[in-house]
Amino acid sequence: MRNIILLTLLSSLPLTAGARTYDITSYGAVSDTTILSTSAIQRAIDDCSRAGGGRVVVPSGDFKTGSVFLKNNVHLYLEEGATLYGSTDINDYTPVTSSYVSLRTGIPTIQLIYADSVENVSITGFGTIDGRGKAFPKLSWNDEGITRPHLLRIIRGKDVRVEGITLKNSGCWMQHYLACDRLRIDGITVFNRNNYNNDALDIDGCHDVTVSNMIADSDDDAITLKSTSPRLCENVVISNCVVSSHCNAIKLGTETNGGFRNIIIRGIAVKPSADQSTQFFGYEGGIGHSAISLEIVDGGSMSNVDISDVSVLGTESPIFIRLANRARPYSKENPVEGIGSISGVTLHDIRIEEAGPSGSSITGLAGYPVSDILLHDITIRHAGGQLATPVPTDEKEAEYPESTMWGILPAQGFWLNHARDITFRNVRVIPAAPDARPVYLMNDCENITTD
């Protein structure tokens, strides 16, 4: 109890000794969701940064804002009972185009909170940021630009912290961290199920990242690592999270130009969403496409990935490892040259209950096998009840990678296609109903060890 009291006292202290406090109400912000407080909030941020840094405080109350821009050394702090509501008027958002070249920065985008090339910034506290993203309908298949706002986007940030707060209802992705260094996310709650492309967390080409103690419920992918530029996503540790997703609970991909290296994900509980009333993407029935998806499809490489201590309740296709050749470039001037690679991946101490009948897969391409994969101490209980199923003949080399892209797989456990040096140790696959498919089925494979 003494430690809890001490931590509570410490959390209420200024972030640095002598740091000044800038209350947004002192700049004219009003706790009234009919009044726009964007200018007041931005003036507080600007003054704080010009003075060398400090804490910009959102006090208890309900404040409406459009786009605001974080600056160096600014620590945005939401007190308990404070809520920042995103405006539902698209004209209150400022389109921006970053000079950082990536797939997601080639066109103007709009965000509720945005920062580019900043250092020592944070968003912390006990309050809520609600983007009210349902107000922005999806207008076309690829309309992630100026028609639907992201709630939080930080590009080229160094020493970034996001802690304690609740994030809700983005118009598009909830939080996108692109090419950031030394990013720490801890103890946040995310609810993002009110629009298309409602990911919970996107870490994109970032270095030296820790994510811990997140509770997230998203329509689209939950824990998502991407590489939408040549910059590797590397040195990332994600731990002790509870997530729900209609799509993929843990996903490396789909964008993979730079690739992934030295990734540790552990202590994750995956469960169905408590709210099944709406569904934009994902597998029918409210469960996700997959629990774990590891993909290289736009060049790039994946290596030194360790995922463990994962408990899953409800998913269609438990594990999906895919090397392919969609070859989508991060810019028109930089076409993808060559097929990437997947090697050095370990999945272990994983328990999956109430999986669908689809099965899991590890697939590469002819001449480009997935290699050096170790799976051990894994239990998969699935619906079963399937007859013998034909082996897919279409490689679908350039298609969008999804665990259910071939439908019901020819193996109730794992279908391996173009794979080398794969080891299964203490892997149990248990159908709820008799299933005629083999546990393992292999094509163009070498040095596969099963027990």
Beta strands, then each sheet from edge to edge (+ up, - down):
strand 1: 20-23
strand 2: 54-58
strand 3: 61-65
strand 4: 68-69
strand 5: 74-78
strand 6: 82-86
strand 7: 111-116
strand 8: 119-125
strand 9: 128-130
strand 10: 150-155
strand 11: 158-163
strand 12: 166-168
strand 13: 175-178
strand 14: 181-186
strand 15: 189-192
strand 16: 201-204
strand 17: 207-212
strand 18: 215-218
strand 19: 223-227
strand 20: 233-245
strand 21: 248-256
strand 22: 259-270
strand 23: 290-296
strand 24: 301-315
strand 25: 317-323
strand 26: 341-342
strand 27: 345-355
strand 28: 360-363
strand 29: 370-384
strand 30: 414-433
strand 31: 440-449
sheet 1: 1+ 2+ 5+ 8+ 11+ 14+ 17+ 20+ 18+ 15+ 12+ 9+ 6+ 3+
sheet 2: 1+ 2+ 5+ 8+ 11+ 14+ 17+ 20+ 22+ 24+ 26+
sheet 3: 1+ 2+ 5+ 8+ 11+ 14+ 17+ 20+ 22+ 24+ 27+ 29+ 30+ 28+ 25+ 23+ 21+ 19+ 16+ 13+ 10+ 7+ 4+
sheet 4: 1+ 2+ 5+ 8+ 11+ 14+ 17+ 20+ 22+ 24+ 27+ 29+ 30+ 31+
end
